Amino acid sequence: MPRYLLLNNGTHLEDLPMQLVSREHIAIASDVRSGKPCIVGTRMAVEDVAVMNLKLGYSLVEISGKYDLSLASVYAAMAYYFDRRDEIDHRIAEEDELVEVLKQNHPSRLQEKLRQLRNE
């Protein structure tokens, strides 16, 4: 009897009348965006789509049109995100923390000049 693997928790399920499909939209390559999952054929990371949709309020149709992506690939990116939400959110938070540390340790010369011009 065939055994299928349920991807989210590793549980083997027997005799399922289904096939796992839909791997054509998301890929992970170590030389693209530091190995982040991206929409195939682009440098658009899954997390980019999630941030635009959930934090910036863009609809998936808007993201698809603005970046010339198939609507199916944008929906696949969101499905991938929700399947791995904790992991991706954790990575986003770590990157945000790193950016803040870099900003504190390496202040912007432009921002400093602007503050001086405004007498702040």
N, C-alpha and C positions, 0 to 999 in steps of 0.2 A: 504494500500500500504506500502511496506517495505521502511524504511528510512535507508540510509547509512551515516556514518559520514566520511567526508574527514578529515583525520588525521592532515594534516598540518595547517589548519586554523580553524577547528571546524565547518565548514559549513555543514549543512545537505543537501544532494542531494537526490531527490526522483526518484524512478523508474530506478535506474542504473542497467544495466545488468551485474553486476560484484559482486565479493566477495572480501573482503580484506583478503589476505593470507600472508604467509611468516613470521610467527612469530617464526619459529623453529630455527633460527640461532642466535638471539641476546636475551640476558636475563639481567635483573637487579636484583641483590640480595644484600641486605645490608651487608651481611657478606663476599662478594667477591669484592675486590678492592674498598672498601669504597662506594659501591653502584654504581660504574661506569658501564655503559652498556658494557657487555663482550660477546664474542662468547660462546655459550652454551657449557657447559662441560669443559671450560678452564678458565684461569685467564687472557686471552688475551683481553685487553680492546679495544673497538672500536677506541679510540684515539691512541692506540699503532699502530694499523694497518694504520691509517691515517698518522701518523708521519713517519712511515717507508716508506710508499708509496710517500707521497707528499714532505716530507722534506729530507729524506735520499735516495730517488730514487729507492727503491726496487719495482719491479713489483709485482702485486698481485699473479702471479704464483710463484715467488720467495718466497714471504711471506708464501704462502700456503705450499710449499715444505719444507722450512726451519723450520717451526713450526708444521708440520704435521697436518695442518688444511685442511678441505675440501675447494676447490676453491669457492664453493657456499657460504660458511660461510664468507670467506674473502670479496667477492663481497657484501654480505649482510652488512658486517661491514662498507664498504665504502658507500653503499646506506644510511645506518643509519646516518653515519657522515654527508653526504651532506644534508640530510633532517634536520639536527640539527647543522649545521656548526657553526653558531654564538655562540650558547650555549657551544659547545664543545671547540671551539677555546678560548672562554673567560675563561673556566675552566683551560685549558692548560696554558694560560698566567698567571692566578692567581697562579698556582702551580710553574711556573718558577720564579715568583717574590718571592714567599716564599723560594724557594731554594736559591736564591741570598741573601736574608736577612739572612738566616741561615748560609750561607758561610761567610758573613761579620761578623756575631756575634760569630761564632764558627769556626775560621780558622783551617785548616787541619794541624795537627802536622807533618804529613809526608811532606807536601809541605813546611812547615817552615824548617824542617831539610834539605830538598833538597836545599832550597835557601841558607842556611848556608854553605852547602858543596860546592856550586857553588860561594860562596862569593858575593851573591847579596844583 
